[in-house]
Amino acid sequence: MTYKEIYDLHIQLLHVYENNEKYQGPYQKQFNYFKRQFFIAEDIVMML
């Protein structure tokens, strides 16, 4: 798998989880944290 394929898979999984949870799940706070971390890491990689 290429980096792009892995990245696309992560994005798809994030969207599936969000659509299923509808922001009401008990783990939403953790999910939001990990989602922010994912996008921060993406920004760092893009700067390299």
mmCIF entry with sequence, helices, sheets and N, C-alpha, C, O atoms, coordinates in Angstrom:
data_MODEL
# 
_entry.id   MODEL 
# 
_entity.id                         1 
_entity.type                       polymer 
_entity.pdbx_number_of_molecules   1 
# 
_entity_poly.entity_id                      1 
_entity_poly.type                           'polypeptide(L)' 
_entity_poly.nstd_linkage                   no 
_entity_poly.nstd_monomer                   no 
_entity_poly.pdbx_seq_one_letter_code       MTYKEIYDLHIQLLHVYENNEKYQGPYQKQFNYFKRQFFIAEDIVMML 
_entity_poly.pdbx_seq_one_letter_code_can   MTYKEIYDLHIQLLHVYENNEKYQGPYQKQFNYFKRQFFIAEDIVMML 
_entity_poly.pdbx_strand_id                 A 
# 
loop_
_entity_poly_seq.entity_id 
_entity_poly_seq.num 
_entity_poly_seq.mon_id 
_entity_poly_seq.hetero 
1 1  MET n 
1 2  THR n 
1 3  TYR n 
1 4  LYS n 
1 5  GLU n 
1 6  ILE n 
1 7  TYR n 
1 8  ASP n 
1 9  LEU n 
1 10 HIS n 
1 11 ILE n 
1 12 GLN n 
1 13 LEU n 
1 14 LEU n 
1 15 HIS n 
1 16 VAL n 
1 17 TYR n 
1 18 GLU n 
1 19 ASN n 
1 20 ASN n 
1 21 GLU n 
1 22 LYS n 
1 23 TYR n 
1 24 GLN n 
1 25 GLY n 
1 26 PRO n 
1 27 TYR n 
1 28 GLN n 
1 29 LYS n 
1 30 GLN n 
1 31 PHE n 
1 32 ASN n 
1 33 TYR n 
1 34 PHE n 
1 35 LYS n 
1 36 ARG n 
1 37 GLN n 
1 38 PHE n 
1 39 PHE n 
1 40 ILE n 
1 41 ALA n 
1 42 GLU n 
1 43 ASP n 
1 44 ILE n 
1 45 VAL n 
1 46 MET n 
1 47 MET n 
1 48 LEU n 
# 
_struct_asym.id          A 
_struct_asym.entity_id   1 
# 
loop_
_struct_conf.conf_type_id 
_struct_conf.id 
_struct_conf.pdbx_PDB_helix_id 
_struct_conf.beg_label_comp_id 
_struct_conf.beg_label_asym_id 
_struct_conf.beg_label_seq_id 
_struct_conf.pdbx_beg_PDB_ins_code 
_struct_conf.end_label_comp_id 
_struct_conf.end_label_asym_id 
_struct_conf.end_label_seq_id 
_struct_conf.pdbx_end_PDB_ins_code 
_struct_conf.beg_auth_comp_id 
_struct_conf.beg_auth_asym_id 
_struct_conf.beg_auth_seq_id 
_struct_conf.end_auth_comp_id 
_struct_conf.end_auth_asym_id 
_struct_conf.end_auth_seq_id 
_struct_conf.pdbx_PDB_helix_class 
_struct_conf.details 
_struct_conf.pdbx_PDB_helix_length 
HELX_P HELX_P1 AA1 TYR A 3  ? GLU A 21 ? TYR A 3  GLU A 21 1 ? 19 
HELX_P HELX_P2 AA2 GLN A 28 ? MET A 47 ? GLN A 28 MET A 47 1 ? 20 
# 
_struct_conf_type.id          HELX_P 
_struct_conf_type.criteria    ? 
_struct_conf_type.reference   ? 
# 
loop_
_atom_site.group_PDB 
_atom_site.id 
_atom_site.type_symbol 
_atom_site.label_atom_id 
_atom_site.label_alt_id 
_atom_site.label_comp_id 
_atom_site.label_asym_id 
_atom_site.label_entity_id 
_atom_site.label_seq_id 
_atom_site.pdbx_PDB_ins_code 
_atom_site.Cartn_x 
_atom_site.Cartn_y 
_atom_site.Cartn_z 
_atom_site.occupancy 
_atom_site.B_iso_or_equiv 
_atom_site.pdbx_formal_charge 
_atom_site.auth_seq_id 
_atom_site.auth_comp_id 
_atom_site.auth_asym_id 
_atom_site.auth_atom_id 
_atom_site.pdbx_PDB_model_num 
ATOM 1   N N  . MET A 1 1  ? 0.841   -1.189 0.000  1.00 0.00 ? 1  MET A N  1 
ATOM 2   C CA . MET A 1 1  ? 0.000   0.000  0.000  1.00 0.00 ? 1  MET A CA 1 
ATOM 3   C C  . MET A 1 1  ? 0.880   1.244  0.000  1.00 0.00 ? 1  MET A C  1 
ATOM 4   O O  . MET A 1 1  ? 1.945   1.273  0.616  1.00 0.00 ? 1  MET A O  1 
ATOM 5   N N  . THR A 1 2  ? 0.421   2.244  -0.688 1.00 0.00 ? 2  THR A N  1 
ATOM 6   C CA . THR A 1 2  ? 1.131   3.522  -0.700 1.00 0.00 ? 2  THR A CA 1 
ATOM 7   C C  . THR A 1 2  ? 0.636   4.390  0.450  1.00 0.00 ? 2  THR A C  1 
ATOM 8   O O  . THR A 1 2  ? -0.402  4.115  1.052  1.00 0.00 ? 2  THR A O  1 
ATOM 9   N N  . TYR A 1 3  ? 1.386   5.429  0.741  1.00 0.00 ? 3  TYR A N  1 
ATOM 10  C CA . TYR A 1 3  ? 0.976   6.376  1.785  1.00 0.00 ? 3  TYR A CA 1 
ATOM 11  C C  . TYR A 1 3  ? -0.392  6.952  1.463  1.00 0.00 ? 3  TYR A C  1 
ATOM 12  O O  . TYR A 1 3  ? -1.229  7.094  2.354  1.00 0.00 ? 3  TYR A O  1 
ATOM 13  N N  . LYS A 1 4  ? -0.628  7.283  0.207  1.00 0.00 ? 4  LYS A N  1 
ATOM 14  C CA . LYS A 1 4  ? -1.911  7.871  -0.223 1.00 0.00 ? 4  LYS A CA 1 
ATOM 15  C C  . LYS A 1 4  ? -3.059  6.900  0.036  1.00 0.00 ? 4  LYS A C  1 
ATOM 16  O O  . LYS A 1 4  ? -4.125  7.316  0.492  1.00 0.00 ? 4  LYS A O  1 
ATOM 17  N N  . GLU A 1 5  ? -2.860  5.627  -0.245 1.00 0.00 ? 5  GLU A N  1 
ATOM 18  C CA . GLU A 1 5  ? -3.918  4.630  -0.006 1.00 0.00 ? 5  GLU A CA 1 
ATOM 19  C C  . GLU A 1 5  ? -4.215  4.481  1.483  1.00 0.00 ? 5  GLU A C  1 
ATOM 20  O O  . GLU A 1 5  ? -5.373  4.372  1.886  1.00 0.00 ? 5  GLU A O  1 
ATOM 21  N N  . ILE A 1 6  ? -3.169  4.479  2.288  1.00 0.00 ? 6  ILE A N  1 
ATOM 22  C CA . ILE A 1 6  ? -3.353  4.381  3.742  1.00 0.00 ? 6  ILE A CA 1 
ATOM 23  C C  . ILE A 1 6  ? -4.072  5.614  4.264  1.00 0.00 ? 6  ILE A C  1 
ATOM 24  O O  . ILE A 1 6  ? -4.985  5.508  5.083  1.00 0.00 ? 6  ILE A O  1 
ATOM 25  N N  . TYR A 1 7  ? -3.659  6.781  3.790  1.00 0.00 ? 7  TYR A N  1 
ATOM 26  C CA . TYR A 1 7  ? -4.303  8.029  4.190  1.00 0.00 ? 7  TYR A CA 1 
ATOM 27  C C  . TYR A 1 7  ? -5.795  8.010  3.813  1.00 0.00 ? 7  TYR A C  1 
ATOM 28  O O  . TYR A 1 7  ? -6.647  8.348  4.634  1.00 0.00 ? 7  TYR A O  1 
ATOM 29  N N  . ASP A 1 8  ? -6.101  7.620  2.587  1.00 0.00 ? 8  ASP A N  1 
ATOM 30  C CA . ASP A 1 8  ? -7.497  7.560  2.140  1.00 0.00 ? 8  ASP A CA 1 
ATOM 31  C C  . ASP A 1 8  ? -8.314  6.592  2.986  1.00 0.00 ? 8  ASP A C  1 
ATOM 32  O O  . ASP A 1 8  ? -9.476  6.859  3.292  1.00 0.00 ? 8  ASP A O  1 
ATOM 33  N N  . LEU A 1 9  ? -7.709  5.467  3.364  1.00 0.00 ? 9  LEU A N  1 
ATOM 34  C CA . LEU A 1 9  ? -8.399  4.503  4.219  1.00 0.00 ? 9  LEU A CA 1 
ATOM 35  C C  . LEU A 1 9  ? -8.703  5.110  5.587  1.00 0.00 ? 9  LEU A C  1 
ATOM 36  O O  . LEU A 1 9  ? -9.803  4.935  6.111  1.00 0.00 ? 9  LEU A O  1 
ATOM 37  N N  . HIS A 1 10 ? -7.744  5.816  6.164  1.00 0.00 ? 10 HIS A N  1 
ATOM 38  C CA . HIS A 1 10 ? -7.968  6.477  7.451  1.00 0.00 ? 10 HIS A CA 1 
ATOM 39  C C  . HIS A 1 10 ? -9.114  7.485  7.355  1.00 0.00 ? 10 HIS A C  1 
ATOM 40  O O  . HIS A 1 10 ? -9.970  7.540  8.238  1.00 0.00 ? 10 HIS A O  1 
ATOM 41  N N  . ILE A 1 11 ? -9.131  8.265  6.304  1.00 0.00 ? 11 ILE A N  1 
ATOM 42  C CA . ILE A 1 11 ? -10.197 9.253  6.117  1.00 0.00 ? 11 ILE A CA 1 
ATOM 43  C C  . ILE A 1 11 ? -11.550 8.561  5.991  1.00 0.00 ? 11 ILE A C  1 
ATOM 44  O O  . ILE A 1 11 ? -12.530 9.006  6.588  1.00 0.00 ? 11 ILE A O  1 
ATOM 45  N N  . GLN A 1 12 ? -11.610 7.480  5.223  1.00 0.00 ? 12 GLN A N  1 
ATOM 46  C CA . GLN A 1 12 ? -12.865 6.736  5.078  1.00 0.00 ? 12 GLN A CA 1 
ATOM 47  C C  . GLN A 1 12 ? -13.336 6.203  6.421  1.00 0.00 ? 12 GLN A C  1 
ATOM 48  O O  . GLN A 1 12 ? -14.521 6.289  6.745  1.00 0.00 ? 12 GLN A O  1 
ATOM 49  N N  . LEU A 1 13 ? -12.418 5.655  7.201  1.00 0.00 ? 13 LEU A N  1 
ATOM 50  C CA . LEU A 1 13 ? -12.790 5.118  8.513  1.00 0.00 ? 13 LEU A CA 1 
ATOM 51  C C  . LEU A 1 13 ? -13.291 6.218  9.445  1.00 0.00 ? 13 LEU A C  1 
ATOM 52  O O  . LEU A 1 13 ? -14.244 6.010  10.196 1.00 0.00 ? 13 LEU A O  1 
ATOM 53  N N  . LEU A 1 14 ? -12.653 7.382  9.400  1.00 0.00 ? 14 LEU A N  1 
ATOM 54  C CA . LEU A 1 14 ? -13.118 8.504  10.217 1.00 0.00 ? 14 LEU A CA 1 
ATOM 55  C C  . LEU A 1 14 ? -14.545 8.892  9.848  1.00 0.00 ? 14 LEU A C  1 
ATOM 56  O O  . LEU A 1 14 ? -15.374 9.131  10.727 1.00 0.00 ? 14 LEU A O  1 
ATOM 57  N N  . HIS A 1 15 ? -14.831 8.956  8.558  1.00 0.00 ? 15 HIS A N  1 
ATOM 58  C CA . HIS A 1 15 ? -16.172 9.338  8.108  1.00 0.00 ? 15 HIS A CA 1 
ATOM 59  C C  . HIS A 1 15 ? -17.212 8.287  8.482  1.00 0.00 ? 15 HIS A C  1 
ATOM 60  O O  . HIS A 1 15 ? -18.320 8.630  8.894  1.00 0.00 ? 15 HIS A O  1 
ATOM 61  N N  . VAL A 1 16 ? -16.862 7.011  8.340  1.00 0.00 ? 16 VAL A N  1 
ATOM 62  C CA . VAL A 1 16 ? -17.793 5.938  8.698  1.00 0.00 ? 16 VAL A CA 1 
ATOM 63  C C  . VAL A 1 16 ? -18.110 6.007  10.186 1.00 0.00 ? 16 VAL A C  1 
ATOM 64  O O  . VAL A 1 16 ? -19.271 5.911  10.586 1.00 0.00 ? 16 VAL A O  1 
ATOM 65  N N  . TYR A 1 17 ? -17.074 6.173  11.001 1.00 0.00 ? 17 TYR A N  1 
ATOM 66  C CA . TYR A 1 17 ? -17.289 6.246  12.447 1.00 0.00 ? 17 TYR A CA 1 
ATOM 67  C C  . TYR A 1 17 ? -18.167 7.442  12.804 1.00 0.00 ? 17 TYR A C  1 
ATOM 68  O O  . TYR A 1 17 ? -19.110 7.316  13.586 1.00 0.00 ? 17 TYR A O  1 
ATOM 69  N N  . GLU A 1 18 ? -17.855 8.597  12.232 1.00 0.00 ? 18 GLU A N  1 
ATOM 70  C CA . GLU A 1 18 ? -18.654 9.796  12.512 1.00 0.00 ? 18 GLU A CA 1 
ATOM 71  C C  . GLU A 1 18 ? -20.108 9.610  12.103 1.00 0.00 ? 18 GLU A C  1 
ATOM 72  O O  . GLU A 1 18 ? -21.015 9.976  12.851 1.00 0.00 ? 18 GLU A O  1 
ATOM 73  N N  . ASN A 1 19 ? -20.333 9.049  10.934 1.00 0.00 ? 19 ASN A N  1 
ATOM 74  C CA . ASN A 1 19 ? -21.707 8.852  10.462 1.00 0.00 ? 19 ASN A CA 1 
ATOM 75  C C  . ASN A 1 19 ? -22.475 7.885  11.347 1.00 0.00 ? 19 ASN A C  1 
ATOM 76  O O  . ASN A 1 19 ? -23.679 8.054  11.543 1.00 0.00 ? 19 ASN A O  1 
ATOM 77  N N  . ASN A 1 20 ? -21.804 6.880  11.884 1.00 0.00 ? 20 ASN A N  1 
ATOM 78  C CA . ASN A 1 20 ? -22.471 5.904  12.742 1.00 0.00 ? 20 ASN A CA 1 
ATOM 79  C C  . ASN A 1 20 ? -22.734 6.451  14.134 1.00 0.00 ? 20 ASN A C  1 
ATOM 80  O O  . ASN A 1 20 ? -23.748 6.114  14.746 1.00 0.00 ? 20 ASN A O  1 
ATOM 81  N N  . GLU A 1 21 ? -21.854 7.276  14.638 1.00 0.00 ? 21 GLU A N  1 
ATOM 82  C CA . GLU A 1 21 ? -21.983 7.782  15.999 1.00 0.00 ? 21 GLU A CA 1 
ATOM 83  C C  . GLU A 1 21 ? -22.886 9.010  16.102 1.00 0.00 ? 21 GLU A C  1 
ATOM 84  O O  . GLU A 1 21 ? -23.497 9.239  17.146 1.00 0.00 ? 21 GLU A O  1 
ATOM 85  N N  . LYS A 1 22 ? -22.974 9.783  15.060 1.00 0.00 ? 22 LYS A N  1 
ATOM 86  C CA . LYS A 1 22 ? -23.798 11.007 15.057 1.00 0.00 ? 22 LYS A CA 1 
ATOM 87  C C  . LYS A 1 22 ? -23.469 11.920 16.240 1.00 0.00 ? 22 LYS A C  1 
ATOM 88  O O  . LYS A 1 22 ? -24.351 12.587 16.781 1.00 0.00 ? 22 LYS A O  1 
ATOM 89  N N  . TYR A 1 23 ? -22.202 11.945 16.633 1.00 0.00 ? 23 TYR A N  1 
ATOM 90  C CA . TYR A 1 23 ? -21.725 12.823 17.701 1.00 0.00 ? 23 TYR A CA 1 
ATOM 91  C C  . TYR A 1 23 ? -22.419 12.585 19.042 1.00 0.00 ? 23 TYR A C  1 
ATOM 92  O O  . TYR A 1 23 ? -22.467 13.492 19.873 1.00 0.00 ? 23 TYR A O  1 
ATOM 93  N N  . GLN A 1 24 ? -22.950 11.402 19.267 1.00 0.00 ? 24 GLN A N  1 
ATOM 94  C CA . GLN A 1 24 ? -23.619 11.134 20.532 1.00 0.00 ? 24 GLN A CA 1 
ATOM 95  C C  . GLN A 1 24 ? -22.989 9.968  21.281 1.00 0.00 ? 24 GLN A C  1 
ATOM 96  O O  . GLN A 1 24 ? -23.434 9.612  22.373 1.00 0.00 ? 24 GLN A O  1 
ATOM 97  N N  . GLY A 1 25 ? -21.977 9.388  20.709 1.00 0.00 ? 25 GLY A N  1 
ATOM 98  C CA . GLY A 1 25 ? -21.353 8.229  21.337 1.00 0.00 ? 25 GLY A CA 1 
ATOM 99  C C  . GLY A 1 25 ? -20.600 8.607  22.598 1.00 0.00 ? 25 GLY A C  1 
ATOM 100 O O  . GLY A 1 25 ? -20.181 9.753  22.754 1.00 0.00 ? 25 GLY A O  1 
ATOM 101 N N  . PRO A 1 26 ? -20.428 7.650  23.496 1.00 0.00 ? 26 PRO A N  1 
ATOM 102 C CA . PRO A 1 26 ? -19.729 7.930  24.755 1.00 0.00 ? 26 PRO A CA 1 
ATOM 103 C C  . PRO A 1 26 ? -18.246 8.233  24.561 1.00 0.00 ? 26 PRO A C  1 
ATOM 104 O O  . PRO A 1 26 ? -17.598 8.781  25.453 1.00 0.00 ? 26 PRO A O  1 
ATOM 105 N N  . TYR A 1 27 ? -17.713 7.877  23.398 1.00 0.00 ? 27 TYR A N  1 
ATOM 106 C CA . TYR A 1 27 ? -16.294 8.086  23.143 1.00 0.00 ? 27 TYR A CA 1 
ATOM 107 C C  . TYR A 1 27 ? -16.035 9.270  22.217 1.00 0.00 ? 27 TYR A C  1 
ATOM 108 O O  . TYR A 1 27 ? -14.943 9.391  21.662 1.00 0.00 ? 27 TYR A O  1 
ATOM 109 N N  . GLN A 1 28 ? -17.019 10.138 22.047 1.00 0.00 ? 28 GLN A N  1 
ATOM 110 C CA . GLN A 1 28 ? -16.878 11.247 21.104 1.00 0.00 ? 28 GLN A CA 1 
ATOM 111 C C  . GLN A 1 28 ? -15.718 12.166 21.460 1.00 0.00 ? 28 GLN A C  1 
ATOM 112 O O  . GLN A 1 28 ? -15.009 12.645 20.575 1.00 0.00 ? 28 GLN A O  1 
ATOM 113 N N  . LYS A 1 29 ? -15.520 12.414 22.757 1.00 0.00 ? 29 LYS A N  1 
ATOM 114 C CA . LYS A 1 29 ? -14.435 13.292 23.173 1.00 0.00 ? 29 LYS A CA 1 
ATOM 115 C C  . LYS A 1 29 ? -13.080 12.697 22.772 1.00 0.00 ? 29 LYS A C  1 
ATOM 116 O O  . LYS A 1 29 ? -12.212 13.411 22.270 1.00 0.00 ? 29 LYS A O  1 
ATOM 117 N N  . GLN A 1 30 ? -12.901 11.396 22.994 1.00 0.00 ? 30 GLN A N  1 
ATOM 118 C CA . GLN A 1 30 ? -11.668 10.734 22.594 1.00 0.00 ? 30 GLN A CA 1 
ATOM 119 C C  . GLN A 1 30 ? -11.520 10.730 21.081 1.00 0.00 ? 30 GLN A C  1 
ATOM 120 O O  . GLN A 1 30 ? -10.429 10.954 20.557 1.00 0.00 ? 30 GLN A O  1 
ATOM 121 N N  . PHE A 1 31 ? -12.615 10.476 20.386 1.00 0.00 ? 31 PHE A N  1 
ATOM 122 C CA . PHE A 1 31 ? -12.577 10.456 18.933 1.00 0.00 ? 31 PHE A CA 1 
ATOM 123 C C  . PHE A 1 31 ? -12.140 11.812 18.401 1.00 0.00 ? 31 PHE A C  1 
ATOM 124 O O  . PHE A 1 31 ? -11.293 11.889 17.511 1.00 0.00 ? 31 PHE A O  1 
ATOM 125 N N  . ASN A 1 32 ? -12.713 12.878 18.942 1.00 0.00 ? 32 ASN A N  1 
ATOM 126 C CA . ASN A 1 32 ? -12.340 14.225 18.498 1.00 0.00 ? 32 ASN A CA 1 
ATOM 127 C C  . ASN A 1 32 ? -10.851 14.484 18.720 1.00 0.00 ? 32 ASN A C  1 
ATOM 128 O O  . ASN A 1 32 ? -10.183 15.086 17.879 1.00 0.00 ? 32 ASN A O  1 
ATOM 129 N N  . TYR A 1 33 ? -10.338 14.021 19.868 1.00 0.00 ? 33 TYR A N  1 
ATOM 130 C CA . TYR A 1 33 ? -8.919  14.193 20.171 1.00 0.00 ? 33 TYR A CA 1 
ATOM 131 C C  . TYR A 1 33 ? -8.054  13.470 19.130 1.00 0.00 ? 33 TYR A C  1 
ATOM 132 O O  . TYR A 1 33 ? -7.121  14.056 18.581 1.00 0.00 ? 33 TYR A O  1 
ATOM 133 N N  . PHE A 1 34 ? -8.366  12.203 18.862 1.00 0.00 ? 34 PHE A N  1 
ATOM 134 C CA . PHE A 1 34 ? -7.566  11.430 17.921 1.00 0.00 ? 34 PHE A CA 1 
ATOM 135 C C  . PHE A 1 34 ? -7.703  11.961 16.494 1.00 0.00 ? 34 PHE A C  1 
ATOM 136 O O  . PHE A 1 34 ? -6.757  11.904 15.709 1.00 0.00 ? 34 PHE A O  1 
ATOM 137 N N  . LYS A 1 35 ? -8.872  12.470 16.173 1.00 0.00 ? 35 LYS A N  1 
ATOM 138 C CA . LYS A 1 35 ? -9.068  13.058 14.847 1.00 0.00 ? 35 LYS A CA 1 
ATOM 139 C C  . LYS A 1 35 ? -8.190  14.302 14.688 1.00 0.00 ? 35 LYS A C  1 
ATOM 140 O O  . LYS A 1 35 ? -7.556  14.488 13.649 1.00 0.00 ? 35 LYS A O  1 
ATOM 141 N N  . ARG A 1 36 ? -8.157  15.146 15.715 1.00 0.00 ? 36 ARG A N  1 
ATOM 142 C CA . ARG A 1 36 ? -7.290  16.332 15.673 1.00 0.00 ? 36 ARG A CA 1 
ATOM 143 C C  . ARG A 1 36 ? -5.822  15.920 15.538 1.00 0.00 ? 36 ARG A C  1 
ATOM 144 O O  . ARG A 1 36 ? -5.070  16.518 14.768 1.00 0.00 ? 36 ARG A O  1 
ATOM 145 N N  . GLN A 1 37 ? -5.423  14.893 16.293 1.00 0.00 ? 37 GLN A N  1 
ATOM 146 C CA . GLN A 1 37 ? -4.041  14.422 16.226 1.00 0.00 ? 37 GLN A CA 1 
ATOM 147 C C  . GLN A 1 37 ? -3.705  13.918 14.825 1.00 0.00 ? 37 GLN A C  1 
ATOM 148 O O  . GLN A 1 37 ? -2.604  14.152 14.326 1.00 0.00 ? 37 GLN A O  1 
ATOM 149 N N  . PHE A 1 38 ? -4.649  13.229 14.195 1.00 0.00 ? 38 PHE A N  1 
ATOM 150 C CA . PHE A 1 38 ? -4.437  12.724 12.844 1.00 0.00 ? 38 PHE A CA 1 
ATOM 151 C C  . PHE A 1 38 ? -4.187  13.866 11.871 1.00 0.00 ? 38 PHE A C  1 
ATOM 152 O O  . PHE A 1 38 ? -3.267  13.806 11.056 1.00 0.00 ? 38 PHE A O  1 
ATOM 153 N N  . PHE A 1 39 ? -5.013  14.910 11.958 1.00 0.00 ? 39 PHE A N  1 
ATOM 154 C CA . PHE A 1 39 ? -4.864  16.024 11.031 1.00 0.00 ? 39 PHE A CA 1 
ATOM 155 C C  . PHE A 1 39 ? -3.625  16.872 11.348 1.00 0.00 ? 39 PHE A C  1 
ATOM 156 O O  . PHE A 1 39 ? -3.025  17.448 10.440 1.00 0.00 ? 39 PHE A O  1 
ATOM 157 N N  . ILE A 1 40 ? -3.240  16.953 12.621 1.00 0.00 ? 40 ILE A N  1 
ATOM 158 C CA . ILE A 1 40 ? -1.996  17.641 12.977 1.00 0.00 ? 40 ILE A CA 1 
ATOM 159 C C  . ILE A 1 40 ? -0.815  16.890 12.392 1.00 0.00 ? 40 ILE A C  1 
ATOM 160 O O  . ILE A 1 40 ? 0.098   17.496 11.831 1.00 0.00 ? 40 ILE A O  1 
ATOM 161 N N  . ALA A 1 41 ? -0.833  15.557 12.523 1.00 0.00 ? 41 ALA A N  1 
ATOM 162 C CA . ALA A 1 41 ? 0.252   14.748 11.955 1.00 0.00 ? 41 ALA A CA 1 
ATOM 163 C C  . ALA A 1 41 ? 0.296   14.913 10.441 1.00 0.00 ? 41 ALA A C  1 
ATOM 164 O O  . ALA A 1 41 ? 1.372   14.983 9.846  1.00 0.00 ? 41 ALA A O  1 
ATOM 165 N N  . GLU A 1 42 ? -0.875  14.976 9.825  1.00 0.00 ? 42 GLU A N  1 
ATOM 166 C CA . GLU A 1 42 ? -0.924  15.177 8.375  1.00 0.00 ? 42 GLU A CA 1 
ATOM 167 C C  . GLU A 1 42 ? -0.273  16.501 7.993  1.00 0.00 ? 42 GLU A C  1 
ATOM 168 O O  . GLU A 1 42 ? 0.490   16.562 7.028  1.00 0.00 ? 42 GLU A O  1 
ATOM 169 N N  . ASP A 1 43 ? -0.570  17.560 8.744  1.00 0.00 ? 43 ASP A N  1 
ATOM 170 C CA . ASP A 1 43 ? 0.031   18.871 8.464  1.00 0.00 ? 43 ASP A CA 1 
ATOM 171 C C  . ASP A 1 43 ? 1.551   18.827 8.599  1.00 0.00 ? 43 ASP A C  1 
ATOM 172 O O  . ASP A 1 43 ? 2.272   19.417 7.794  1.00 0.00 ? 43 ASP A O  1 
ATOM 173 N N  . ILE A 1 44 ? 2.030   18.124 9.624  1.00 0.00 ? 44 ILE A N  1 
ATOM 174 C CA . ILE A 1 44 ? 3.469   18.019 9.835  1.00 0.00 ? 44 ILE A CA 1 
ATOM 175 C C  . ILE A 1 44 ? 4.123   17.283 8.666  1.00 0.00 ? 44 ILE A C  1 
ATOM 176 O O  . ILE A 1 44 ? 5.169   17.702 8.170  1.00 0.00 ? 44 ILE A O  1 
ATOM 177 N N  . VAL A 1 45 ? 3.511   16.196 8.233  1.00 0.00 ? 45 VAL A N  1 
ATOM 178 C CA . VAL A 1 45 ? 4.066   15.424 7.116  1.00 0.00 ? 45 VAL A CA 1 
ATOM 179 C C  . VAL A 1 45 ? 4.089   16.269 5.850  1.00 0.00 ? 45 VAL A C  1 
ATOM 180 O O  . VAL A 1 45 ? 5.049   16.208 5.083  1.00 0.00 ? 45 VAL A O  1 
ATOM 181 N N  . MET A 1 46 ? 3.046   17.052 5.625  1.00 0.00 ? 46 MET A N  1 
ATOM 182 C CA . MET A 1 46 ? 2.987   17.881 4.419  1.00 0.00 ? 46 MET A CA 1 
ATOM 183 C C  . MET A 1 46 ? 4.061   18.960 4.415  1.00 0.00 ? 46 MET A C  1 
ATOM 184 O O  . MET A 1 46 ? 4.494   19.396 3.348  1.00 0.00 ? 46 MET A O  1 
ATOM 185 N N  . MET A 1 47 ? 4.498   19.399 5.603  1.00 0.00 ? 47 MET A N  1 
ATOM 186 C CA . MET A 1 47 ? 5.526   20.432 5.687  1.00 0.00 ? 47 MET A CA 1 
ATOM 187 C C  . MET A 1 47 ? 6.916   19.877 5.402  1.00 0.00 ? 47 MET A C  1 
ATOM 188 O O  . MET A 1 47 ? 7.818   20.631 5.037  1.00 0.00 ? 47 MET A O  1 
ATOM 189 N N  . LEU A 1 48 ? 7.098   18.585 5.561  1.00 0.00 ? 48 LEU A N  1 
ATOM 190 C CA . LEU A 1 48 ? 8.441   17.995 5.382  1.00 0.00 ? 48 LEU A CA 1 
ATOM 191 C C  . LEU A 1 48 ? 8.846   17.950 3.940  1.00 0.00 ? 48 LEU A C  1 
ATOM 192 O O  . LEU A 1 48 ? 9.940   17.485 3.621  1.00 0.00 ? 48 LEU A O  1 
# 
